[in-house]
Amino acid sequence: MMSGLYQKAEEQFKNRLPFALYSKPGETVAVGIFQKDASLHFTTDFKEEGFVLAPFHGEQFVLLPKEKSDVFTEAYTRIAIENNNTVFGADVAAKENFEQLVQNGVDAICKGNFKKVVLSRKETVSLENVTPFELFKKLLSAYPTAFKYCFFHPEIGMWLGATPEQLLKASGDRIKTVALAGTQVYHEGEIKWEIKEQKEQEFVTEFILEGLEDYAAEKNSSKPYTFRAGNIVHIKTDIEARLHDRQDLEKIIKMLHPTPAVCGLPKEASKKFILENEGYNREYYSGFLGELNRDFAKDKPENSDLFVNLRCMKLQNGKANLYIGCGITKDSIPEKEFIETVNKSLTLKNILG
């Protein structure tokens, strides 16, 4: 595994200076971006080069600017990771609260307020004698097909995650994105998707294709297929397009974010319901993060690689706050949705402890 990159990150953390460690899906190279001062920078027009971290709600997209940072890359070897066998007890109150929230969402959909809403909850787990860097090392090996990261800023805190969902990949005037929806636990053998999950996937795909209409000269999308992310699987559609104008990148990012996979449809109505009913601040959960206008490992300009911040946690005062959600449609059953959040939480719980 790596040594120099972690040593630099530990030094940076000790000095309360911002940094991001990350590794992209399918790669065995980790990148470290180490900001030289403790300032809080934001992107203004998405034309800067650096590493960006955006919240679910709000317009302040945090940036670690390339021009104010040192960048290092280091190869690593994946190692076998044993799943954590710790049993995490179910919180009865959390179950009841979340199921009521889901029912409220279903009721709002039946009234015609929106077609879909993504509802989430926060779960806190105690951490014992484990550093963020040890957790990041585990993420690298446990989830090779995800975007793994460890992000720190003294004004934001420490965030880690392994997200399966691309927001946008851009290279020159070519962009790629995905529609991701539906969730079930992975089992060997044939995987069957219910009508509710297939419809949820259709909503997401249609939203993206319609949103790209004004900006893309050509669009192509794959047929939906099953995609595995750790211990769970989703329905996924790959979407590609060629832009009329590369300067439209900011508009496309803001059109996509927050995606139907983390917010709902129509976007504004479902987002309003989330902000008024979830009862907690998502912060950077279900925002997005990644490389802006620079592939740092290959040192290529005009390349952006952004991911939706799912399967993530914030470390605070010896505890990990886990963020987990699921898509709600008129056919959703509250108890099943709670079970889905429990299954999703295992992505991170498996590497804790």
Backbone hydrogen bonds in HBPLUS format (Angstrom, degrees):
<---DONOR---> <-ACCEPTOR-->    atom                        ^
c    i                          cat <-CA-CA->   ^        H-A-AA   ^      H-
h    n   atom  resd res      DA  || num        DHA   H-A  angle D-A-AA Bond
n    s   type  num  typ     dist DA aas  dist angle  dist       angle   num
A0007-GLN N   A0003-SER O   2.93 MM   4  6.14 156.4  1.99 154.8 162.4     1
A0008-LYS N   A0004-GLY O   3.03 MM   4  6.25 159.0  2.08 148.2 152.9     2
A0009-ALA N   A0005-LEU O   2.98 MM   4  6.23 153.0  2.05 141.6 149.6     3
A0010-GLU N   A0006-TYR O   2.79 MM   4  5.97 161.3  1.82 154.5 158.6     4
A0011-GLU N   A0007-GLN O   3.06 MM   4  6.21 154.1  2.13 143.1 150.1     5
A0012-GLN N   A0008-LYS O   2.94 MM   4  6.13 157.7  1.99 146.1 152.5     6
A0013-PHE N   A0009-ALA O   2.85 MM   4  6.05 158.7  1.89 150.1 155.8     7
A0014-LYS N   A0010-GLU O   2.93 MM   4  6.06 157.7  1.98 143.2 149.5     8
A0015-ASN N   A0011-GLU O   3.02 MM   4  6.27 145.3  2.14 143.2 152.3     9
A0017-LEU N   A0012-GLN O   2.91 MM   5  5.19 172.8  1.92 150.4 151.5    10
A0016-ARG N   A0013-PHE O   3.01 MM   3  4.91 158.9  2.06 102.8 108.4    11
A0035-GLN N   A0018-PRO O   3.05 MM  17  5.45 144.1  2.18 137.8 147.9    12
A0019-PHE N   A0152-PHE O   2.96 MM 133  5.44 152.9  2.03 145.2 151.0    13
A0152-PHE N   A0019-PHE O   2.93 MM 133  5.44 168.5  1.94 162.1 161.6    14
A0020-ALA N   A0033-ILE O   2.95 MM  13  5.23 143.8  2.08 140.0 150.7    15
A0033-ILE N   A0020-ALA O   2.85 MM  13  5.23 161.9  1.89 152.5 158.7    16
A0021-LEU N   A0150-CYS O   2.83 MM 129  5.09 162.3  1.86 149.3 155.5    17
A0150-CYS N   A0021-LEU O   2.82 MM 129  5.09 147.0  1.92 149.6 150.9    18
A0022-TYR N   A0031-VAL O   2.98 MM   9  5.44 148.2  2.08 148.2 157.0    19
A0031-VAL N   A0022-TYR O   2.82 MM   9  5.44 163.4  1.85 160.2 165.5    20
A0023-SER N   A0148-LYS O   2.95 MM 125  5.38 148.1  2.05 148.5 153.1    21
A0148-LYS N   A0023-SER O   3.09 MM 125  5.38 153.4  2.16 160.8 161.0    22
A0027-GLU N   A0024-LYS O   3.12 MM   3  5.66 162.7  2.15 139.0 139.4    23
A0026-GLY N   A0144-PRO O   2.77 MM 118  5.53 176.6  1.77 162.3 161.1    24
A0076-TYR N   A0028-THR O   2.91 MM  48  5.53 155.5  1.97 148.4 148.6    25
A0030-ALA N   A0074-GLU O   2.84 MM  44  5.39 175.8  1.84 153.1 152.2    26
A0074-GLU N   A0030-ALA O   2.90 MM  44  5.39 151.0  1.99 153.3 160.6    27
A0032-GLY N   A0072-PHE O   2.77 MM  40  5.17 164.0  1.80 159.3 160.3    28
A0072-PHE N   A0032-GLY O   2.93 MM  40  5.17 159.3  1.98 147.9 154.8    29
A0034-PHE N   A0070-ASP O   2.81 MM  36  5.14 175.1  1.82 161.9 163.5    30
A0070-ASP N   A0034-PHE O   2.87 MM  36  5.14 159.7  1.91 140.0 141.2    31
A0036-LYS N   A0068-LYS O   2.89 MM  32  5.97 170.6  1.90 165.1 161.9    32
A0063-LEU N   A0041-HIS O   2.88 MM  22  5.30 159.9  1.92 126.9 127.4    33
A0043-THR N   A0061-PHE O   2.94 MM  18  5.83 155.2  2.01 163.4 170.1    34
A0066-LYS N   A0049-GLU O   2.88 MM  17  5.58 173.9  1.89 137.5 136.5    35
A0050-GLY N   A0292-LEU O   3.10 MM 242  5.28 150.9  2.19 141.5 146.1    36
A0292-LEU N   A0050-GLY O   2.79 MM 242  5.28 162.3  1.82 166.6 162.0    37
A0051-PHE N   A0064-LEU O   3.08 MM  13  5.10 154.8  2.14 132.0 138.0    38
A0064-LEU N   A0051-PHE O   2.79 MM  13  5.10 160.6  1.82 150.4 157.3    39
A0052-VAL N   A0290-GLY O   2.91 MM 238  5.54 161.8  1.94 161.5 161.5    40
A0290-GLY N   A0052-VAL O   3.01 MM 238  5.54 140.5  2.17 149.6 153.8    41
A0053-LEU N   A0062-VAL O   2.84 MM   9  5.04 155.5  1.90 141.0 146.2    42
A0062-VAL N   A0053-LEU O   2.86 MM   9  5.04 127.0  2.14 163.7 149.3    43
A0054-ALA N   A0288-PHE O   2.72 MM 234  5.16 172.7  1.73 167.2 167.7    44
A0288-PHE N   A0054-ALA O   3.24 MM 234  5.16 139.4  2.41 115.4 126.4    45
A0056-PHE N   A0283-GLU O   2.97 MM 227  6.23 162.9  2.00 167.4 165.8    46
A0068-LYS N   A0065-PRO O   3.13 MM   3  5.42 151.5  2.21 106.6 115.0    47
A0069-SER N   A0066-LYS O   3.17 MM   3  5.16 164.3  2.20 113.4 112.8    48
A0084-ASN N   A0350-ASN O   3.14 MM 266  4.73 141.5  2.29 115.8 125.7    49
A0095-LYS N   A0091-ASP O   2.91 MM   4  6.19 155.9  1.97 154.8 162.0    50
A0096-GLU N   A0092-VAL O   2.98 MM   4  6.25 164.6  2.00 152.3 155.9    51
A0097-ASN N   A0093-ALA O   2.88 MM   4  6.05 165.0  1.90 152.3 156.8    52
A0098-PHE N   A0094-ALA O   2.94 MM   4  6.01 161.4  1.97 146.6 151.7    53
A0099-GLU N   A0095-LYS O   2.96 MM   4  6.08 163.7  1.99 150.9 155.9    54
A0100-GLN N   A0096-GLU O   3.01 MM   4  6.17 149.7  2.11 144.1 152.1    55
A0101-LEU N   A0097-ASN O   2.99 MM   4  6.22 152.9  2.07 142.5 150.2    56
A0102-VAL N   A0098-PHE O   2.87 MM   4  6.19 158.1  1.92 153.4 158.8    57
A0103-GLN N   A0099-GLU O   2.97 MM   4  6.16 158.4  2.02 141.6 147.6    58
A0104-ASN N   A0100-GLN O   2.91 MM   4  6.17 154.6  1.97 147.8 154.7    59
A0105-GLY N   A0101-LEU O   2.98 MM   4  6.29 145.7  2.10 142.5 152.3    60
A0105-GLY N   A0102-VAL O   3.00 MM   3  4.94 116.5  2.42  92.7 108.8    61
A0106-VAL N   A0102-VAL O   2.85 MM   4  6.22 156.7  1.91 155.5 161.7    62
A0107-ASP N   A0103-GLN O   2.90 MM   4  6.13 161.5  1.93 150.8 155.8    63
A0108-ALA N   A0104-ASN O   3.02 MM   4  6.23 152.7  2.10 140.6 147.7    64
A0109-ILE N   A0105-GLY O   2.99 MM   4  6.29 150.2  2.08 146.1 154.3    65
A0110-CYS N   A0106-VAL O   2.92 MM   4  6.21 159.1  1.96 152.8 158.4    66
A0111-LYS N   A0107-ASP O   3.04 MM   4  6.30 132.3  2.28 138.4 151.0    67
A0113-ASN N   A0108-ALA O   3.01 MM   5  5.54 158.4  2.06 164.7 157.8    68
A0112-GLY N   A0109-ILE O   2.89 MM   3  5.09 154.1  1.95 105.9 114.4    69
A0115-LYS N   A0265-LEU O   2.73 MM 150  5.57 140.8  1.89 135.6 149.0    70
A0116-LYS N   A0265-LEU O   3.09 MM 149  5.15 161.9  2.13 150.0 150.3    71
A0265-LEU N   A0116-LYS O   2.94 MM 149  5.15 147.6  2.05 124.6 131.6    72
A0117-VAL N   A0328-ILE O   3.05 MM 211  5.22 156.1  2.11 141.7 149.3    73
A0328-ILE N   A0117-VAL O   2.70 MM 211  5.22 154.4  1.77 144.8 154.0    74
A0118-VAL N   A0263-CYS O   2.79 MM 145  4.95 157.8  1.84 135.3 130.7    75
A0119-LEU N   A0326-CYS O   3.07 MM 207  5.73 144.7  2.20 163.7 153.2    76
A0326-CYS N   A0119-LEU O   2.93 MM 207  5.73 148.5  2.03 152.2 159.6    77
A0121-ARG N   A0324-ILE O   2.83 MM 203  5.65 150.8  1.92 155.2 163.0    78
A0324-ILE N   A0121-ARG O   3.09 MM 203  5.65 170.0  2.10 164.7 167.9    79
A0123-GLU N   A0322-LEU O   2.85 MM 199  5.06 159.5  1.89 143.1 149.9    80
A0322-LEU N   A0123-GLU O   2.69 MM 199  5.06 171.2  1.69 162.4 159.3    81
A0125-VAL N   A0320-ALA O   2.87 MM 195  5.19 161.7  1.90 147.2 153.1    82
A0320-ALA N   A0125-VAL O   2.76 MM 195  5.19 167.8  1.77 158.9 163.2    83
A0127-LEU N   A0318-GLY O   2.91 MM 191  5.41 166.5  1.93 148.0 143.9    84
A0134-GLU N   A0131-THR O   3.17 MM   3  5.27 125.6  2.48  98.9 112.0    85
A0135-LEU N   A0131-THR O   3.17 MM   4  6.53 156.8  2.23 150.8 157.0    86
A0136-PHE N   A0132-PRO O   2.91 MM   4  6.16 153.5  1.98 144.5 152.1    87
A0137-LYS N   A0133-PHE O   3.00 MM   4  6.18 156.1  2.06 141.7 147.5    88
A0138-LYS N   A0134-GLU O   3.16 MM   4  6.44 152.8  2.24 141.4 148.1    89
A0139-LEU N   A0135-LEU O   2.97 MM   4  6.30 154.5  2.03 149.3 156.6    90
A0140-LEU N   A0136-PHE O   3.01 MM   4  6.31 154.5  2.07 152.2 158.2    91
A0142-ALA N   A0138-LYS O   2.84 MM   4  5.92 157.9  1.89 156.3 163.8    92
A0143-TYR N   A0139-LEU O   3.08 MM   4  5.79 160.0  2.12 149.0 150.2    93
A0146-ALA N   A0143-TYR O   3.14 MM   3  5.53 166.6  2.15 117.4 121.0    94
A0147-PHE N   A0163-THR O   2.93 MM  16  5.27 164.8  1.96 147.7 149.3    95
A0163-THR N   A0147-PHE O   3.05 MM  16  5.27 145.8  2.17 145.7 138.7    96
A0149-TYR N   A0161-GLY O   3.06 MM  12  5.59 154.2  2.13 151.3 153.2    97
A0161-GLY N   A0149-TYR O   3.21 MM  12  5.59 149.8  2.30 143.2 143.0    98
A0151-PHE N   A0159-TRP O   2.75 MM   8  5.14 167.1  1.76 157.0 161.6    99
A0159-TRP N   A0151-PHE O   2.82 MM   8  5.14 165.1  1.85 154.5 159.7   100
A0153-HIS N   A0157-GLY O   3.21 MM   4  5.40 148.6  2.32 130.1 139.1   101
A0156-ILE N   A0153-HIS O   2.86 MM   3  5.11 159.5  1.90 116.4 123.4   102
A0157-GLY N   A0153-HIS O   2.67 MM   4  5.40 178.4  1.67 166.2 165.6   103
A0315-LEU N   A0158-MET O   2.90 MM 157  5.49 156.4  1.96 151.6 159.3   104
A0160-LEU N   A0313-MET O   2.94 MM 153  5.48 158.5  1.99 154.0 160.5   105
A0313-MET N   A0160-LEU O   2.81 MM 153  5.48 151.3  1.89 161.1 165.3   106
A0162-ALA N   A0311-ARG O   3.14 MM 149  5.70 153.5  2.21 142.8 148.5   107
A0308-VAL N   A0165-GLU O   2.94 MM 143  5.62 154.6  2.01 148.6 156.9   108
A0167-LEU N   A0306-LEU O   2.83 MM 139  5.37 159.8  1.87 126.2 130.9   109
A0168-LEU N   A0306-LEU O   3.19 MM 138  5.20 161.8  2.23 125.9 129.7   110
A0306-LEU N   A0168-LEU O   2.83 MM 138  5.20 175.8  1.83 166.9 165.6   111
A0169-LYS N   A0176-LYS O   2.74 MM   7  4.97 151.7  1.82 150.9 156.1   112
A0176-LYS N   A0169-LYS O   2.69 MM   7  4.97 144.2  1.82 144.9 155.5   113
A0170-ALA N   A0304-SER O   2.88 MM 134  4.99 162.2  1.91 139.0 144.7   114
A0304-SER N   A0170-ALA O   2.89 MM 134  4.99 154.4  1.95 137.1 145.6   115
A0171-SER N   A0174-ARG O   2.83 MM   3  5.29 162.6  1.86 156.7 162.4   116
A0174-ARG N   A0171-SER O   3.07 MM   3  5.29 163.9  2.09 128.9 129.7   117
A0172-GLY N   A0302-GLU O   3.15 MM 130  5.64 160.9  2.19 156.6 161.7   118
A0243-LEU N   A0173-ASP O   2.73 MM  70  5.14 168.5  1.75 160.1 161.6   119
A0175-ILE N   A0241-ALA O   2.93 MM  66  5.43 169.5  1.94 160.8 161.7   120
A0241-ALA N   A0175-ILE O   3.02 MM  66  5.43 153.7  2.09 151.2 151.9   121
A0177-THR N   A0239-ILE O   2.85 MM  62  5.23 160.4  1.88 152.1 156.7   122
A0239-ILE N   A0177-THR O   2.86 MM  62  5.23 162.6  1.89 160.5 154.5   123
A0179-ALA N   A0237-THR O   2.87 MM  58  5.06 157.9  1.92 146.2 153.6   124
A0237-THR N   A0179-ALA O   2.89 MM  58  5.06 145.7  2.01 143.5 152.6   125
A0181-ALA N   A0235-ILE O   3.03 MM  54  5.45 160.7  2.07 152.6 158.5   126
A0235-ILE N   A0181-ALA O   2.79 MM  54  5.45 170.7  1.80 177.1 179.6   127
A0184-GLN N   A0233-VAL O   3.14 MM  49  5.57 142.6  2.28 146.5 153.7   128
A0233-VAL N   A0184-GLN O   2.84 MM  49  5.57 158.1  1.89 162.9 170.4   129
A0186-TYR N   A0231-ASN O   2.86 MM  45  5.47 176.5  1.87 133.1 134.3   130
A0197-GLU N   A0194-GLU O   3.08 MM   3  5.40 120.5  2.45 104.2 117.6   131
A0198-GLN N   A0194-GLU O   3.04 MM   4  6.38 156.4  2.10 153.3 160.7   132
A0199-LYS N   A0195-ILE O   2.86 MM   4  6.05 159.9  1.90 158.0 162.7   133
A0200-GLU N   A0196-LYS O   3.06 MM   4  6.22 155.0  2.13 140.0 147.2   134
A0201-GLN N   A0197-GLU O   3.07 MM   4  6.29 153.5  2.14 142.3 148.6   135
A0202-GLU N   A0198-GLN O   2.99 MM   4  6.31 151.4  2.07 143.1 151.0   136
A0203-PHE N   A0199-LYS O   2.94 MM   4  6.27 158.1  1.99 156.1 160.8   137
A0204-VAL N   A0200-GLU O   3.30 MM   4  6.59 159.8  2.34 145.9 150.0   138
A0205-THR N   A0201-GLN O   3.06 MM   4  6.32 168.4  2.07 156.1 158.7   139
A0206-GLU N   A0202-GLU O   2.95 MM   4  6.07 171.5  1.96 157.6 159.9   140
A0207-PHE N   A0203-PHE O   3.03 MM   4  6.17 158.7  2.08 147.7 153.7   141
A0208-ILE N   A0204-VAL O   3.17 MM   4  6.45 161.3  2.21 152.2 155.8   142
A0209-LEU N   A0205-THR O   3.05 MM   4  6.28 173.6  2.05 159.1 160.6   143
A0210-GLU N   A0206-GLU O   2.93 MM   4  5.98 164.2  1.96 151.5 156.2   144
A0211-GLY N   A0207-PHE O   2.95 MM   4  6.02 152.6  2.02 141.7 149.9   145
A0212-LEU N   A0208-ILE O   3.03 MM   4  6.24 139.1  2.20 147.5 157.4   146
A0213-GLU N   A0210-GLU O   3.21 MM   3  5.26 152.0  2.29 102.0 110.3   147
A0215-TYR N   A0212-LEU O   2.94 MM   3  5.37 145.3  2.07 115.0 125.8   148
A0216-ALA N   A0212-LEU O   2.99 MM   4  5.74 143.7  2.13 173.3 175.3   149
A0244-HIS N   A0215-TYR O   2.86 MM  29  5.83 160.8  1.89 157.7 157.1   150
A0217-ALA N   A0242-ARG O   2.65 MM  25  5.57 157.7  1.69 168.0 176.2   151
A0242-ARG N   A0218-GLU O   3.08 MM  24  5.54 146.2  2.20 144.9 152.3   152
A0220-ASN N   A0240-GLU O   2.85 MM  20  5.21 159.1  1.89 151.2 153.2   153
A0240-GLU N   A0220-ASN O   2.80 MM  20  5.21 164.9  1.82 156.3 161.1   154
A0222-SER N   A0238-ASP O   2.83 MM  16  5.25 155.7  1.89 151.0 158.9   155
A0225-TYR N   A0236-LYS O   2.85 MM  11  5.33 152.1  1.92 144.0 152.9   156
A0236-LYS N   A0225-TYR O   2.74 MM  11  5.33 160.5  1.78 154.7 161.6   157
A0227-PHE N   A0234-HIS O   2.82 MM   7  5.24 164.5  1.84 150.5 154.9   158
A0234-HIS N   A0227-PHE O   2.80 MM   7  5.24 156.2  1.86 148.6 156.1   159
A0229-ALA N   A0232-ILE O   2.79 MM   3  5.50 176.4  1.79 164.8 166.0   160
A0232-ILE N   A0229-ALA O   3.31 MM   3  5.50 167.0  2.32 119.7 121.8   161
A0248-ASP N   A0245-ASP O   2.98 MM   3  5.73 165.9  2.00 123.1 126.6   162
A0249-LEU N   A0246-ARG O   3.24 MM   3  5.94 155.1  2.30 122.8 123.2   163
A0251-LYS N   A0248-ASP O   3.00 MM   3  5.27 112.1  2.48 104.2 120.1   164
A0252-ILE N   A0248-ASP O   2.98 MM   4  6.28 156.5  2.04 159.2 166.8   165
A0253-ILE N   A0249-LEU O   2.93 MM   4  6.17 162.8  1.96 156.4 160.8   166
A0254-LYS N   A0250-GLU O   3.02 MM   4  6.24 164.1  2.05 151.3 155.5   167
A0255-MET N   A0251-LYS O   2.86 MM   4  6.01 135.4  2.06 136.9 149.7   168
A0256-LEU N   A0252-ILE O   2.90 MM   4  6.12 156.9  1.96 151.3 156.3   169
A0257-HIS N   A0253-ILE O   2.92 MM   4  6.02 153.2  1.99 149.2 156.8   170
A0262-VAL N   A0259-THR O   2.99 MM   3  5.56 162.0  2.03 115.7 121.4   171
A0263-CYS N   A0259-THR O   2.90 MM   4  5.96 128.8  2.17 147.5 162.8   172
A0270-SER N   A0266-PRO O   3.13 MM   4  6.21 166.9  2.15 158.7 162.8   173
A0271-LYS N   A0267-LYS O   2.87 MM   4  5.92 156.7  1.92 152.7 160.1   174
A0272-LYS N   A0268-GLU O   2.98 MM   4  6.08 154.9  2.04 142.9 149.4   175
A0273-PHE N   A0269-ALA O   3.16 MM   4  6.42 154.1  2.23 141.8 148.2   176
A0274-ILE N   A0270-SER O   3.00 MM   4  6.30 157.2  2.05 147.7 153.6   177
A0275-LEU N   A0271-LYS O   2.98 MM   4  6.24 171.1  1.98 157.5 158.6   178
A0276-GLU N   A0272-LYS O   3.06 MM   4  6.18 145.4  2.18 143.3 152.5   179
A0277-ASN N   A0273-PHE O   2.90 MM   4  5.85 131.5  2.14 145.2 157.1   180
A0277-ASN N   A0274-ILE O   3.25 MM   3  5.30 136.3  2.46  97.2 108.8   181
A0278-GLU N   A0274-ILE O   2.96 MM   4  5.41 168.6  1.97 147.9 149.2   182
A0285-TYR N   A0282-ARG O   3.04 MM   3  5.33 155.0  2.10 143.5 138.0   183
A0287-GLY N   A0284-TYR O   3.10 MM   3  5.11 157.0  2.15 123.2 120.6   184
A0286-SER N   A0309-ASN O   2.88 MM  23  4.77 173.8  1.88 138.9 137.4   185
A0309-ASN N   A0287-GLY O   2.91 MM  22  5.35 167.7  1.92 125.9 129.6   186
A0289-LEU N   A0307-PHE O   2.86 MM  18  5.44 148.3  1.97 148.2 158.7   187
A0307-PHE N   A0289-LEU O   2.78 MM  18  5.44 163.5  1.81 157.1 161.7   188
A0291-GLU N   A0305-ASP O   3.04 MM  14  5.05 128.3  2.32 142.0 135.6   189
A0305-ASP N   A0291-GLU O   2.96 MM  14  5.05 154.0  2.02 129.5 137.1   190
A0294-ARG N   A0303-ASN O   2.64 MM   9  4.87 105.1  2.20 157.7 145.2   191
A0295-ASP N   A0300-LYS O   2.78 MM   5  4.98 164.3  1.80 152.1 155.5   192
A0299-ASP N   A0295-ASP O   2.63 MM   4  5.38 111.4  2.10 139.0 158.8   193
A0300-LYS N   A0295-ASP O   3.00 MM   5  4.98 148.0  2.11 132.8 139.9   194
A0310-LEU N   A0308-VAL O   2.89 MM   2  5.85 126.3  2.18 114.0  97.9   195
A0323-TYR N   A0312-CYS O   3.40 MM  11  6.22 156.8  2.46 167.7 163.2   196
A0314-LYS N   A0321-ASN O   2.99 MM   7  5.15 150.7  2.08 137.0 144.6   197
A0321-ASN N   A0314-LYS O   2.86 MM   7  5.15 175.0  1.86 150.0 151.4   198
A0316-GLN N   A0319-LYS O   2.84 MM   3  5.31 166.4  1.86 155.8 160.4   199
A0319-LYS N   A0316-GLN O   2.94 MM   3  5.31 142.1  2.08 111.8 123.6   200
A0332-SER N   A0329-THR O   3.08 MM   3  5.42 169.1  2.09 117.6 120.0   201
A0336-LYS N   A0333-ILE O   2.97 MM   3  5.46 118.0  2.37 115.6 130.7   202
A0337-GLU N   A0333-ILE O   3.05 MM   4  6.30 154.0  2.11 156.0 163.8   203
A0338-PHE N   A0334-PRO O   3.04 MM   4  6.35 152.6  2.11 151.5 158.4   204
A0339-ILE N   A0335-GLU O   3.09 MM   4  6.39 158.9  2.14 146.9 152.3   205
A0340-GLU N   A0336-LYS O   2.95 MM   4  6.25 145.5  2.07 141.6 151.4   206
A0341-THR N   A0337-GLU O   3.12 MM   4  6.51 149.3  2.22 144.7 151.5   207
A0341-THR N   A0338-PHE O   3.06 MM   3  5.19 117.9  2.46  96.7 111.5   208
A0342-VAL N   A0338-PHE O   3.05 MM   4  6.45 150.5  2.14 147.4 156.1   209
A0343-ASN N   A0339-ILE O   2.94 MM   4  6.29 159.1  1.99 152.5 157.3   210
A0344-LYS N   A0340-GLU O   2.95 MM   4  6.21 158.4  2.00 149.0 155.0   211
A0345-SER N   A0341-THR O   2.96 MM   4  6.11 146.6  2.07 142.8 151.5   212
A0346-LEU N   A0343-ASN O   3.21 MM   3  5.52 147.5  2.32 104.0 112.8   213
A0347-THR N   A0344-LYS O   3.18 MM   3  5.89 157.2  2.23 117.9 123.1   214
A0348-LEU N   A0345-SER O   3.23 MM   3  5.88 133.7  2.45 113.2 121.1   215
A0349-LYS N   A0345-SER O   3.00 MM   4  6.18 168.3  2.01 151.4 154.7   216
A0350-ASN N   A0346-LEU O   2.91 MM   4  5.51 151.9  1.99 138.3 141.8   217
A0351-ILE N   A0348-LEU O   3.04 MM   3  5.61 155.3  2.10 113.4 120.6   218
A0352-LEU N   A0349-LYS O   3.21 MM   3  5.09 154.0  2.28  98.8 106.7   219
